[in-house]
Amino acid sequence: MNKHLSASPQPRPSGRIRLAQMAWLAVTLLTLTLFVIGVPARYAQLSAAAQNNRALLELRVSVTSYAVYFTALSFAIGLAHFVTAAVIFWRRSHERMALLVALALVTNGATAPLSGLYALATIHPAWQWPVGAVNYLGLISSMLLLFVFPAGGFVPRWTRPLAWLWCVLNVPAVFFPNSALSFTTWPLLLEIVVLLGWPGVGAYAQLHRYFRVSSPLQRQQTKWVTIGLMAAVPLVRFVTAMLFDVQPLDPAVFTMVTAAVVAIGMLATFIPARRASRVDPMIALRAE
């Protein structure tokens, strides 16, 4: 038997998969355009926030250096997200889970530059809808990953309506943040329930899946996700210490950081999962 087994051909994508592929390409093109436009806006936003800041004066850091550094950092992080998502799409675009991971990476990778365009939305209302659409897709795709990763499907089943409710709640929160329907305008207790409740349910779903449903490989993937989520605490502290006029419990910041961390955790699991999927089942059974 030949040791070098040829790779099995990829299955022909169904109509729904092709539609999802075209949608991903359209969202990616829109996000890339807004990302490029948002980099100068991000620089202007950071420069304005750092003007006459006492902390920078004490550290003898110029406003220009501060703004250039964090703008470059945002650009590098976003570019890494885009490249990784493109590789996943190129190699595994016939899989629904891979498309969802690629969507979360693309939309969340542009979060920092798009925050500059959000600041400009009050002056140029035309930016509000495309920027809001990208951020909305980032929020819901990352939370859906928390509910269905790694095998797909909602486990337990009662998490499905909660996932759809999350999608509904974020429509007014993103597009109409000052309306009474937006949870950002609700009493503090209700706002905390939304911001902590859904990630908490997602964490419970992952634990339920880990102990009762997942295979050994899927459990290894879940461990990587847990490591990514644990990185959220120092990341929030970093935002508080380094970015002026930003509060760690601000609803937009909190939700976007959570979404970004979930996307990073999913990314960390993709490579071992992709390698394992290439192993011939008969070889794996013989190894057992």
C-alpha positions as CSV (number, residue, x, y, z in Angstrom):
1,M,0.0,0.0,0.0
2,N,1.4,3.4,-1.0
3,K,2.4,5.4,2.1
4,H,1.8,8.7,0.4
5,L,-1.9,8.7,0.1
6,S,-3.4,11.1,-2.3
7,A,-5.6,13.8,-0.9
8,S,-9.3,13.1,-1.4
9,P,-11.1,15.5,-3.7
10,Q,-13.2,18.1,-2.1
11,P,-17.0,17.6,-2.3
12,R,-18.8,19.7,-4.7
13,P,-20.4,22.7,-2.8
14,S,-24.1,22.8,-2.5
15,G,-26.2,25.8,-3.5
16,R,-26.3,27.1,0.1
17,I,-22.5,26.8,0.4
18,R,-22.0,28.7,-2.8
19,L,-24.3,31.4,-1.6
20,A,-22.4,31.6,1.7
21,Q,-19.1,31.8,-0.2
22,M,-20.4,34.8,-2.3
23,A,-21.7,36.5,0.8
24,W,-18.3,36.1,2.5
25,L,-16.6,37.6,-0.5
26,A,-19.0,40.6,-0.5
27,V,-18.5,41.2,3.2
28,T,-14.8,40.9,2.9
29,L,-14.6,43.4,0.1
30,L,-16.8,45.8,2.0
31,T,-14.7,45.3,5.2
32,L,-11.4,45.7,3.4
33,T,-12.6,49.0,1.8
34,L,-13.8,50.3,5.2
35,F,-10.6,49.1,6.8
36,V,-8.3,51.1,4.4
37,I,-10.5,54.2,4.8
38,G,-10.6,53.7,8.6
39,V,-6.8,53.7,9.2
40,P,-6.3,57.5,8.7
41,A,-9.5,58.0,10.8
42,R,-8.1,55.9,13.5
43,Y,-4.9,57.9,13.5
44,A,-6.8,61.1,13.8
45,Q,-8.9,59.7,16.6
46,L,-5.9,58.6,18.6
47,S,-4.1,61.9,18.0
48,A,-7.1,63.9,19.3
49,A,-7.5,61.7,22.3
50,A,-3.9,62.1,23.3
51,Q,-3.6,65.9,23.0
52,N,-2.3,67.5,26.2
53,N,-2.5,64.2,28.0
54,R,-0.6,64.3,31.3
55,A,0.5,60.7,31.2
56,L,2.1,61.0,27.8
57,L,3.9,64.2,28.9
58,E,5.3,62.4,32.0
59,L,6.5,59.5,29.9
60,R,7.9,62.0,27.3
61,V,6.0,60.3,24.5
62,S,4.9,62.5,21.7
63,V,1.4,62.4,20.4
64,T,2.6,61.5,17.0
65,S,4.6,58.5,18.2
66,Y,1.6,57.3,20.3
67,A,-0.8,57.6,17.4
68,V,1.5,56.1,14.8
69,Y,2.3,53.1,17.1
70,F,-1.3,52.2,17.9
71,T,-2.5,52.8,14.3
72,A,0.3,50.5,13.0
73,L,-0.7,48.0,15.6
74,S,-4.3,48.1,14.6
75,F,-3.3,47.8,10.9
76,A,-1.0,44.8,11.6
77,I,-3.7,42.9,13.7
78,G,-6.3,43.6,11.0
79,L,-4.0,42.4,8.2
80,A,-3.2,39.2,10.1
81,H,-6.9,38.5,10.5
82,F,-7.6,39.1,6.8
83,V,-4.7,36.9,5.6
84,T,-5.7,34.1,8.0
85,A,-9.3,34.3,6.9
86,A,-8.3,34.2,3.2
87,V,-6.2,31.1,3.8
88,I,-9.1,29.4,5.6
89,F,-11.5,30.4,2.8
90,W,-9.1,29.2,0.1
91,R,-8.5,25.8,1.8
92,R,-11.9,25.0,3.5
93,S,-14.6,27.2,1.9
94,H,-16.8,24.1,1.3
95,E,-17.2,23.8,5.1
96,R,-19.8,25.8,7.0
97,M,-17.8,26.1,10.2
98,A,-14.7,27.3,8.3
99,L,-16.8,30.0,6.6
100,L,-18.1,31.1,10.0
101,V,-14.6,31.3,11.4
102,A,-13.4,33.2,8.3
103,L,-16.3,35.7,8.7
104,A,-15.6,36.3,12.3
105,L,-11.9,36.9,11.6
106,V,-12.6,39.4,8.8
107,T,-15.2,41.4,10.6
108,N,-13.4,41.5,14.0
109,G,-10.0,42.2,12.5
110,A,-11.3,45.6,11.3
111,T,-12.7,46.6,14.7
112,A,-10.1,49.1,15.8
113,P,-9.9,51.1,12.5
114,L,-13.6,51.1,12.2
115,S,-13.9,52.7,15.6
116,G,-12.5,55.8,14.0
117,L,-15.2,55.7,11.4
118,Y,-17.8,55.3,14.1
119,A,-16.5,58.6,15.6
120,L,-17.0,60.2,12.2
121,A,-20.5,58.8,11.8
122,T,-22.0,61.8,13.5
123,I,-20.5,64.1,10.9
124,H,-20.9,61.7,7.9
125,P,-24.1,59.7,8.5
126,A,-23.4,57.7,5.3
127,W,-20.7,55.8,7.2
128,Q,-23.1,54.6,9.9
129,W,-24.8,51.8,7.9
130,P,-21.8,50.0,6.3
131,V,-19.6,50.3,9.4
132,G,-22.5,49.1,11.5
133,A,-23.2,46.2,9.2
134,V,-19.6,45.0,9.6
135,N,-19.6,45.4,13.3
136,Y,-22.9,43.6,13.6
137,L,-21.7,40.7,11.6
138,G,-18.6,40.5,13.8
139,L,-20.7,40.5,17.0
140,I,-23.1,37.8,15.9
141,S,-20.6,35.5,14.1
142,S,-18.3,35.4,17.1
143,M,-21.1,34.7,19.5
144,L,-22.5,32.0,17.2
145,L,-19.1,30.4,17.2
146,L,-19.2,30.2,21.0
147,F,-22.5,28.4,20.7
148,V,-21.8,25.9,17.9
149,F,-18.1,25.4,17.9
150,P,-16.4,23.0,17.1
151,A,-18.8,20.5,15.5
152,G,-21.7,22.7,14.6
153,G,-25.2,22.5,15.8
154,F,-26.7,23.9,19.0
155,V,-25.9,21.8,22.1
156,P,-28.0,21.9,24.2
157,R,-30.9,22.6,21.8
158,W,-32.4,25.3,24.0
159,T,-29.4,27.6,23.2
160,R,-30.7,28.0,19.6
161,P,-33.4,30.6,20.5
162,L,-31.0,32.4,22.7
163,A,-28.6,32.7,19.8
164,W,-31.3,34.1,17.5
165,L,-32.3,36.5,20.3
166,W,-28.7,37.8,20.5
167,C,-28.9,38.5,16.8
168,V,-32.1,40.5,17.3
169,L,-30.8,42.4,20.4
170,N,-27.8,43.7,18.5
171,V,-29.8,45.3,15.7
172,P,-30.9,48.3,17.7
173,A,-27.7,48.3,19.8
174,V,-25.5,48.7,16.7
175,F,-27.8,50.7,14.3
176,F,-29.9,52.6,16.7
177,P,-27.8,52.9,19.9
178,N,-29.8,55.8,21.3
179,S,-33.2,54.1,20.9
180,A,-35.2,52.6,23.8
181,L,-34.8,49.2,22.2
182,S,-31.0,49.3,22.4
183,F,-29.7,47.5,25.5
184,T,-27.0,50.1,25.9
185,T,-29.8,52.5,27.1
186,W,-31.3,50.0,29.5
187,P,-30.8,50.1,33.3
188,L,-27.3,49.1,34.3
189,L,-28.5,45.7,35.7
190,L,-30.2,44.7,32.5
191,E,-27.2,45.8,30.5
192,I,-24.9,43.7,32.6
193,V,-27.3,40.7,32.1
194,V,-27.0,41.0,28.4
195,L,-23.2,41.6,28.3
196,L,-22.4,38.8,30.7
197,G,-25.4,36.5,30.2
198,W,-24.9,35.5,26.6
199,P,-21.2,34.8,26.9
200,G,-22.0,32.9,30.1
201,V,-24.5,30.7,28.3
202,G,-22.0,30.2,25.5
203,A,-19.4,29.1,28.1
204,Y,-22.0,26.7,29.6
205,A,-22.8,25.3,26.2
206,Q,-19.1,24.7,25.6
207,L,-18.7,22.9,28.9
208,H,-21.8,20.8,28.2
209,R,-20.5,19.9,24.8
210,Y,-17.0,19.2,26.2
211,F,-18.0,16.7,28.8
212,R,-21.0,15.0,27.1
213,V,-20.7,15.3,23.3
214,S,-17.2,16.2,22.1
215,S,-14.6,13.8,20.8
216,P,-11.0,13.9,22.1
217,L,-10.0,16.1,19.2
218,Q,-12.9,18.5,19.8
219,R,-12.0,18.6,23.4
220,Q,-8.4,19.7,22.5
221,Q,-9.9,22.4,20.3
222,T,-12.1,23.6,23.2
223,K,-9.0,23.9,25.4
224,W,-7.5,26.3,23.0
225,V,-10.7,28.4,23.0
226,T,-10.5,28.5,26.8
227,I,-7.0,29.9,26.6
228,G,-8.1,32.6,24.2
229,L,-11.0,33.6,26.5
230,M,-8.6,33.8,29.5
231,A,-6.6,36.4,27.5
232,A,-9.6,38.7,27.7
233,V,-8.8,39.9,31.2
234,P,-5.3,41.3,30.5
235,L,-6.5,42.6,27.2
236,V,-9.2,44.7,28.8
237,R,-6.5,46.0,31.3
238,F,-4.3,46.9,28.4
239,V,-7.1,48.9,26.8
240,T,-7.7,50.7,30.0
241,A,-4.0,51.6,30.5
242,M,-3.1,52.6,27.0
243,L,-6.1,54.0,25.2
244,F,-7.3,57.3,26.5
245,D,-11.0,58.1,26.8
246,V,-11.9,54.4,26.6
247,Q,-13.6,52.6,29.5
248,P,-13.3,48.8,29.8
249,L,-16.9,48.3,30.6
250,D,-18.2,50.5,27.8
251,P,-20.8,48.2,26.0
252,A,-19.2,48.6,22.6
253,V,-15.7,48.0,23.9
254,F,-16.7,45.1,26.1
255,T,-18.6,43.3,23.3
256,M,-16.0,43.9,20.6
257,V,-13.2,42.7,22.9
258,T,-15.2,39.5,23.7
259,A,-15.9,39.0,20.0
260,A,-12.2,39.4,19.0
261,V,-11.0,37.0,21.7
262,V,-13.5,34.4,20.7
263,A,-12.4,34.7,17.1
264,I,-8.7,34.3,18.1
265,G,-9.6,31.2,20.1
266,M,-11.4,29.7,17.1
267,L,-8.4,30.6,14.9
268,A,-6.1,28.7,17.3
269,T,-8.1,25.5,16.9
270,F,-8.3,25.6,13.1
271,I,-4.8,24.4,12.3
272,P,-4.8,21.2,14.4
273,A,-8.4,20.5,13.2
274,R,-7.4,20.9,9.6
275,R,-4.4,18.6,10.0
276,A,-6.5,16.0,11.8
277,S,-9.1,16.0,9.0
278,R,-6.5,14.9,6.5
279,V,-5.7,11.7,8.4
280,D,-7.0,8.6,6.7
281,P,-9.7,7.1,9.0
282,M,-8.3,3.5,8.5
283,I,-4.8,4.7,9.6
284,A,-6.3,6.4,12.7
285,L,-8.2,3.2,13.6
286,R,-5.1,1.1,13.3
287,A,-3.2,3.5,15.5
288,E,-5.9,3.0,18.2
